[in-house]
């Protein structure tokens, strides 16, 4: 269920975030634009890695069931959401 983003998409998103920050008069930059953009890219990549790990943990939990559960089935989808949200809540990132 991983949602991989291409390098181009990550760079595009980072430029969009930077542009929004630059338009805000209350934001003061202490580094040059490129350094800030690279920091944003790094943050996005870290978040992607984190969510990829959550995805992997959820899938591992499903695969560890005593009986095989077919990927794509309704039961698999329900368990995936449940386990993924459990892992997410452990990080304090789940808001309901």
C-alpha positions in Angstrom: 0.0 0.0 0.0 3.0 2.2 -0.2 2.5 5.5 -2.0 5.9 6.2 -3.5 6.5 9.6 -4.8 9.0 10.3 -7.5 11.9 12.6 -6.8 10.3 15.2 -9.2 7.1 15.2 -7.2 8.9 15.6 -3.9 10.9 18.5 -5.3 7.7 20.0 -6.7 6.0 19.7 -3.3 9.0 21.2 -1.6 9.0 24.2 -3.9 5.3 24.7 -3.3 5.8 24.7 0.5 8.8 27.1 0.1 6.8 29.4 -2.1 4.0 29.5 0.5 6.4 30.3 3.3 8.1 33.0 1.2 4.7 34.7 0.7 4.1 34.8 4.5 5.4 38.1 6.0 5.7 36.5 9.4 8.3 33.9 8.3 11.9 35.0 8.3 14.5 32.9 6.6 18.0 32.4 8.1 19.3 30.2 5.2 19.2 30.6 1.5 16.2 29.3 -0.4 17.9 26.2 -1.7 19.0 25.0 1.7 15.4 25.5 3.0 14.0 23.6 0.0 16.5 20.7 0.7 15.4 20.6 4.3 11.8 20.4 3.2 12.7 17.6 0.7 14.5 15.7 3.6 11.4 16.1 5.8 9.1 14.7 3.1 11.4 11.8 2.5 11.6 11.0 6.2 7.8 11.0 6.4 7.5 8.7 3.4 10.0 6.3 5.0 8.0 6.4 8.3 4.7 5.6 6.5 6.4 2.8 4.5 7.6 1.3 7.7 4.0 1.4 9.1 2.8 -0.2 5.9 5.3 -3.0 6.2 4.5 -3.6 9.9 0.7 -3.8 9.1 1.3 -6.3 6.3 3.6 -8.4 8.5 0.9 -8.6 11.2 -1.6 -9.8 8.6 0.8 -12.4 7.3 1.5 -13.6 10.8 -2.1 -14.7 11.2 -2.6 -18.5 11.8 -4.6 -18.8 8.6 -3.8 -17.2 5.3 -5.8 -14.0 4.4 -5.9 -13.2 0.7 -4.5 -9.8 -0.1 -7.1 -7.5 -1.5 -10.0 -9.3 0.2 -12.4 -7.3 2.4 -10.9 -9.0 5.5 -7.4 -8.2 4.5 -8.3 -4.5 3.9 -10.0 -4.3 7.3 -7.1 -5.8 9.1 -4.6 -3.7 7.2 -6.5 -0.5 8.2 -6.7 -1.7 11.8 -3.0 -2.6 12.1 -1.8 0.4 10.2 -3.8 2.7 12.5 -2.5 0.9 15.6 1.0 1.5 14.5 0.2 5.1 13.6 -1.4 5.7 17.0 1.8 4.4 18.7 3.5 7.4 17.1 0.8 9.8 18.2 0.0 10.6 14.5 -3.6 9.3 14.5 -6.2 11.9 15.0 -9.8 10.9 15.2 
